[in-house]
Amino acid sequence: MNNDLYAEWLVKRKNGGKELLIEAGLIIIAAIGVLALLLIPTWGFFITVIAIVIAVFGFQALKVEYEYIFVTDELQITPILNQQRRRNKKRVSIEMEKVVVVAPMKGHELDPYTNNNKVKKFDFSSRMPDAKTYGIVTEDRGEKMLYIIEPNDRTLTAMRNAAPRKVRLS
Protein backbone atom coordinates (compact mmCIF):
# COMPACT_ATOMS: atom_id res chain seq x y z
CA MET A 1 0.00 0.00 0.00
CA ASN A 2 1.25 3.44 -0.86
CA ASN A 3 1.57 5.35 2.44
CA ASP A 4 1.08 8.65 0.63
CA LEU A 5 -2.53 7.72 -0.04
CA TYR A 6 -3.45 6.60 3.47
CA ALA A 7 -4.07 8.78 6.50
CA GLU A 8 -6.23 8.77 9.59
CA TRP A 9 -7.08 11.44 12.12
CA LEU A 10 -9.40 11.87 15.10
CA VAL A 11 -11.12 15.16 15.99
CA LYS A 12 -13.08 15.78 19.17
CA ARG A 13 -16.16 17.99 18.77
CA LYS A 14 -16.66 20.89 21.16
CA ASN A 15 -20.21 21.24 22.44
CA GLY A 16 -21.90 24.49 21.52
CA GLY A 17 -24.93 26.34 22.84
CA LYS A 18 -27.47 23.76 21.71
CA GLU A 19 -25.59 20.95 23.43
CA LEU A 20 -25.23 23.00 26.61
CA LEU A 21 -29.01 23.49 26.69
CA ILE A 22 -29.50 19.76 26.26
CA GLU A 23 -27.06 19.10 29.12
CA ALA A 24 -29.00 21.52 31.33
CA GLY A 25 -32.22 19.72 30.40
CA LEU A 26 -30.68 16.37 31.30
CA ILE A 27 -29.61 17.70 34.69
CA ILE A 28 -33.14 18.99 35.28
CA ILE A 29 -34.58 15.58 34.33
CA ALA A 30 -32.24 13.86 36.81
CA ALA A 31 -33.17 16.39 39.52
CA ILE A 32 -36.88 15.80 38.90
CA GLY A 33 -36.25 12.08 39.21
CA VAL A 34 -34.55 12.53 42.58
CA LEU A 35 -37.33 14.87 43.70
CA ALA A 36 -39.90 12.26 42.65
CA LEU A 37 -38.15 9.75 44.91
CA LEU A 38 -38.77 12.05 47.87
CA LEU A 39 -42.33 13.07 47.00
CA ILE A 40 -43.79 9.85 45.60
CA PRO A 41 -42.34 6.94 47.58
CA THR A 42 -44.12 4.19 45.63
CA TRP A 43 -43.35 5.27 42.05
CA GLY A 44 -40.49 7.60 42.88
CA PHE A 45 -37.84 4.89 42.68
CA PHE A 46 -38.85 3.91 39.14
CA ILE A 47 -39.08 7.53 38.01
CA THR A 48 -35.64 8.21 39.50
CA VAL A 49 -34.06 5.22 37.75
CA ILE A 50 -35.60 6.19 34.40
CA ALA A 51 -34.54 9.83 34.79
CA ILE A 52 -30.95 8.89 35.66
CA VAL A 53 -30.73 6.42 32.76
CA ILE A 54 -31.97 9.11 30.36
CA ALA A 55 -29.43 11.58 31.75
CA VAL A 56 -26.50 9.13 31.52
CA PHE A 57 -27.26 8.08 27.95
CA GLY A 58 -27.95 11.68 26.99
CA PHE A 59 -24.57 12.86 28.28
CA GLN A 60 -22.83 10.01 26.48
CA ALA A 61 -24.52 10.90 23.20
CA LEU A 62 -23.21 14.46 23.46
CA LYS A 63 -19.55 13.37 23.52
CA VAL A 64 -18.77 13.09 19.81
CA GLU A 65 -15.52 12.55 17.95
CA TYR A 66 -14.99 12.27 14.22
CA GLU A 67 -12.58 9.78 12.72
CA TYR A 68 -11.24 10.64 9.28
CA ILE A 69 -9.74 7.80 7.26
CA PHE A 70 -8.42 8.54 3.79
CA VAL A 71 -7.54 5.54 1.63
CA THR A 72 -6.53 5.91 -2.02
CA ASP A 73 -9.47 7.90 -3.45
CA GLU A 74 -11.96 7.97 -0.60
CA LEU A 75 -12.35 9.87 2.66
CA GLN A 76 -14.50 8.18 5.28
CA ILE A 77 -15.81 10.20 8.21
CA THR A 78 -17.20 8.19 11.11
CA PRO A 79 -18.83 9.74 14.18
CA ILE A 80 -17.81 8.07 17.45
CA LEU A 81 -20.00 8.51 20.52
CA ASN A 82 -18.50 8.60 24.01
CA GLN A 83 -15.10 7.43 22.70
CA GLN A 84 -16.38 3.91 22.12
CA ARG A 85 -19.46 3.48 19.94
CA ARG A 86 -19.10 4.01 16.21
CA ARG A 87 -22.14 5.26 14.39
CA ASN A 88 -21.60 3.36 11.15
CA LYS A 89 -25.07 4.31 9.92
CA LYS A 90 -23.95 7.95 10.02
CA ARG A 91 -20.64 7.23 8.24
CA VAL A 92 -19.94 9.48 5.28
CA SER A 93 -17.85 8.34 2.33
CA ILE A 94 -16.51 11.01 0.01
CA GLU A 95 -15.04 9.80 -3.27
CA MET A 96 -12.43 12.11 -4.74
CA GLU A 97 -13.91 11.79 -8.23
CA LYS A 98 -17.07 13.52 -6.95
CA VAL A 99 -15.12 16.30 -5.24
CA VAL A 100 -15.29 19.72 -6.86
CA VAL A 101 -12.81 21.45 -4.55
CA VAL A 102 -11.12 21.12 -1.15
CA ALA A 103 -10.06 24.45 0.32
CA PRO A 104 -9.61 26.25 3.64
CA MET A 105 -12.87 27.58 5.08
CA LYS A 106 -11.22 30.93 5.87
CA GLY A 107 -10.37 31.51 2.22
CA HIS A 108 -12.72 32.93 -0.39
CA GLU A 109 -12.73 29.96 -2.72
CA LEU A 110 -15.68 28.36 -0.91
CA ASP A 111 -17.80 31.53 -0.69
CA PRO A 112 -20.15 30.48 -3.52
CA TYR A 113 -20.94 27.32 -1.55
CA THR A 114 -21.04 28.59 2.04
CA ASN A 115 -23.51 31.35 1.24
CA ASN A 116 -25.72 29.20 -0.98
CA ASN A 117 -28.93 27.78 0.53
CA LYS A 118 -29.10 25.08 -2.16
CA VAL A 119 -25.86 23.50 -0.91
CA LYS A 120 -26.30 21.02 1.95
CA LYS A 121 -23.78 21.60 4.73
CA PHE A 122 -22.37 19.03 7.16
CA ASP A 123 -19.97 20.00 9.96
CA PHE A 124 -17.55 17.26 11.00
CA SER A 125 -15.08 19.59 12.72
CA SER A 126 -14.25 20.32 16.35
CA ARG A 127 -16.24 23.59 16.16
CA MET A 128 -13.40 25.41 17.88
CA PRO A 129 -13.15 29.05 16.75
CA ASP A 130 -9.41 28.86 16.02
CA ALA A 131 -9.53 25.48 14.25
CA LYS A 132 -7.95 25.10 10.82
CA THR A 133 -10.99 23.83 8.95
CA TYR A 134 -11.35 22.86 5.32
CA GLY A 135 -14.40 22.53 3.16
CA ILE A 136 -14.96 19.68 0.75
CA VAL A 137 -17.49 20.44 -1.96
CA THR A 138 -18.95 17.45 -3.76
CA GLU A 139 -21.42 17.18 -6.59
CA ASP A 140 -23.42 14.05 -7.21
CA ARG A 141 -26.40 13.92 -9.59
CA GLY A 142 -26.71 17.70 -9.57
CA GLU A 143 -26.75 17.95 -5.77
CA LYS A 144 -23.95 19.91 -4.14
CA MET A 145 -22.78 19.28 -0.59
CA LEU A 146 -20.24 21.03 1.63
CA TYR A 147 -18.46 18.95 4.27
CA ILE A 148 -16.53 20.90 6.89
CA ILE A 149 -13.59 18.93 8.27
CA GLU A 150 -10.49 19.57 10.35
CA PRO A 151 -7.80 17.36 8.80
CA ASN A 152 -4.19 17.06 9.83
CA ASP A 153 -1.32 17.69 7.40
CA ARG A 154 -0.94 14.01 6.54
CA THR A 155 -4.61 13.72 5.54
CA LEU A 156 -4.38 16.86 3.41
CA THR A 157 -1.22 15.61 1.73
CA ALA A 158 -2.84 12.25 0.95
CA MET A 159 -5.88 13.99 -0.51
CA ARG A 160 -3.68 16.29 -2.56
CA ASN A 161 -1.67 13.34 -3.88
CA ALA A 162 -4.91 11.65 -4.93
CA ALA A 163 -6.41 14.75 -6.60
CA PRO A 164 -3.81 17.52 -6.97
CA ARG A 165 -6.01 19.87 -9.01
CA LYS A 166 -8.91 19.74 -6.56
CA VAL A 167 -7.11 20.24 -3.24
CA ARG A 168 -5.99 23.75 -2.27
CA LEU A 169 -3.76 23.88 0.78
CA SER A 170 -3.84 27.65 1.22
C-alpha positions as CSV (number, residue, x, y, z in Angstrom):
1,M,0.0,0.0,0.0
2,N,1.2,3.4,-0.9
3,N,1.6,5.3,2.4
4,D,1.1,8.7,0.6
5,L,-2.5,7.7,0.0
6,Y,-3.5,6.6,3.5
7,A,-4.1,8.8,6.5
8,E,-6.2,8.8,9.6
9,W,-7.1,11.4,12.1
10,L,-9.4,11.9,15.1
11,V,-11.1,15.2,16.0
12,K,-13.1,15.8,19.2
13,R,-16.2,18.0,18.8
14,K,-16.7,20.9,21.2
15,N,-20.2,21.2,22.4
16,G,-21.9,24.5,21.5
17,G,-24.9,26.3,22.8
18,K,-27.5,23.8,21.7
19,E,-25.6,20.9,23.4
20,L,-25.2,23.0,26.6
21,L,-29.0,23.5,26.7
22,I,-29.5,19.8,26.3
23,E,-27.1,19.1,29.1
24,A,-29.0,21.5,31.3
25,G,-32.2,19.7,30.4
26,L,-30.7,16.4,31.3
27,I,-29.6,17.7,34.7
28,I,-33.1,19.0,35.3
29,I,-34.6,15.6,34.3
30,A,-32.2,13.9,36.8
31,A,-33.2,16.4,39.5
32,I,-36.9,15.8,38.9
33,G,-36.2,12.1,39.2
34,V,-34.5,12.5,42.6
35,L,-37.3,14.9,43.7
36,A,-39.9,12.3,42.7
37,L,-38.2,9.8,44.9
38,L,-38.8,12.0,47.9
39,L,-42.3,13.1,47.0
40,I,-43.8,9.8,45.6
41,P,-42.3,6.9,47.6
42,T,-44.1,4.2,45.6
43,W,-43.4,5.3,42.1
44,G,-40.5,7.6,42.9
45,F,-37.8,4.9,42.7
46,F,-38.9,3.9,39.1
47,I,-39.1,7.5,38.0
48,T,-35.6,8.2,39.5
49,V,-34.1,5.2,37.7
50,I,-35.6,6.2,34.4
51,A,-34.5,9.8,34.8
52,I,-31.0,8.9,35.7
53,V,-30.7,6.4,32.8
54,I,-32.0,9.1,30.4
55,A,-29.4,11.6,31.8
56,V,-26.5,9.1,31.5
57,F,-27.3,8.1,28.0
58,G,-27.9,11.7,27.0
59,F,-24.6,12.9,28.3
60,Q,-22.8,10.0,26.5
61,A,-24.5,10.9,23.2
62,L,-23.2,14.5,23.5
63,K,-19.5,13.4,23.5
64,V,-18.8,13.1,19.8
65,E,-15.5,12.6,18.0
66,Y,-15.0,12.3,14.2
67,E,-12.6,9.8,12.7
68,Y,-11.2,10.6,9.3
69,I,-9.7,7.8,7.3
70,F,-8.4,8.5,3.8
71,V,-7.5,5.5,1.6
72,T,-6.5,5.9,-2.0
73,D,-9.5,7.9,-3.4
74,E,-12.0,8.0,-0.6
75,L,-12.4,9.9,2.7
76,Q,-14.5,8.2,5.3
77,I,-15.8,10.2,8.2
78,T,-17.2,8.2,11.1
79,P,-18.8,9.7,14.2
80,I,-17.8,8.1,17.5
81,L,-20.0,8.5,20.5
82,N,-18.5,8.6,24.0
83,Q,-15.1,7.4,22.7
84,Q,-16.4,3.9,22.1
85,R,-19.5,3.5,19.9
86,R,-19.1,4.0,16.2
87,R,-22.1,5.3,14.4
88,N,-21.6,3.4,11.2
89,K,-25.1,4.3,9.9
90,K,-23.9,8.0,10.0
91,R,-20.6,7.2,8.2
92,V,-19.9,9.5,5.3
93,S,-17.8,8.3,2.3
94,I,-16.5,11.0,0.0
95,E,-15.0,9.8,-3.3
96,M,-12.4,12.1,-4.7
97,E,-13.9,11.8,-8.2
98,K,-17.1,13.5,-6.9
99,V,-15.1,16.3,-5.2
100,V,-15.3,19.7,-6.9
101,V,-12.8,21.4,-4.5
102,V,-11.1,21.1,-1.2
103,A,-10.1,24.4,0.3
104,P,-9.6,26.3,3.6
105,M,-12.9,27.6,5.1
106,K,-11.2,30.9,5.9
107,G,-10.4,31.5,2.2
108,H,-12.7,32.9,-0.4
109,E,-12.7,30.0,-2.7
110,L,-15.7,28.4,-0.9
111,D,-17.8,31.5,-0.7
112,P,-20.2,30.5,-3.5
113,Y,-20.9,27.3,-1.6
114,T,-21.0,28.6,2.0
115,N,-23.5,31.4,1.2
116,N,-25.7,29.2,-1.0
117,N,-28.9,27.8,0.5
118,K,-29.1,25.1,-2.2
119,V,-25.9,23.5,-0.9
120,K,-26.3,21.0,2.0
121,K,-23.8,21.6,4.7
122,F,-22.4,19.0,7.2
123,D,-20.0,20.0,10.0
124,F,-17.5,17.3,11.0
125,S,-15.1,19.6,12.7
126,S,-14.3,20.3,16.3
127,R,-16.2,23.6,16.2
128,M,-13.4,25.4,17.9
129,P,-13.1,29.1,16.7
130,D,-9.4,28.9,16.0
131,A,-9.5,25.5,14.3
132,K,-8.0,25.1,10.8
133,T,-11.0,23.8,8.9
134,Y,-11.4,22.9,5.3
135,G,-14.4,22.5,3.2
136,I,-15.0,19.7,0.7
137,V,-17.5,20.4,-2.0
138,T,-19.0,17.4,-3.8
139,E,-21.4,17.2,-6.6
140,D,-23.4,14.0,-7.2
141,R,-26.4,13.9,-9.6
142,G,-26.7,17.7,-9.6
143,E,-26.8,17.9,-5.8
144,K,-23.9,19.9,-4.1
145,M,-22.8,19.3,-0.6
146,L,-20.2,21.0,1.6
147,Y,-18.5,19.0,4.3
148,I,-16.5,20.9,6.9
149,I,-13.6,18.9,8.3
150,E,-10.5,19.6,10.3
151,P,-7.8,17.4,8.8
152,N,-4.2,17.1,9.8
153,D,-1.3,17.7,7.4
154,R,-0.9,14.0,6.5
155,T,-4.6,13.7,5.5
156,L,-4.4,16.9,3.4
157,T,-1.2,15.6,1.7
158,A,-2.8,12.2,1.0
159,M,-5.9,14.0,-0.5
160,R,-3.7,16.3,-2.6
161,N,-1.7,13.3,-3.9
162,A,-4.9,11.6,-4.9
163,A,-6.4,14.8,-6.6
164,P,-3.8,17.5,-7.0
165,R,-6.0,19.9,-9.0
166,K,-8.9,19.7,-6.6
167,V,-7.1,20.2,-3.2
168,R,-6.0,23.7,-2.3
169,L,-3.8,23.9,0.8
170,S,-3.8,27.6,1.2
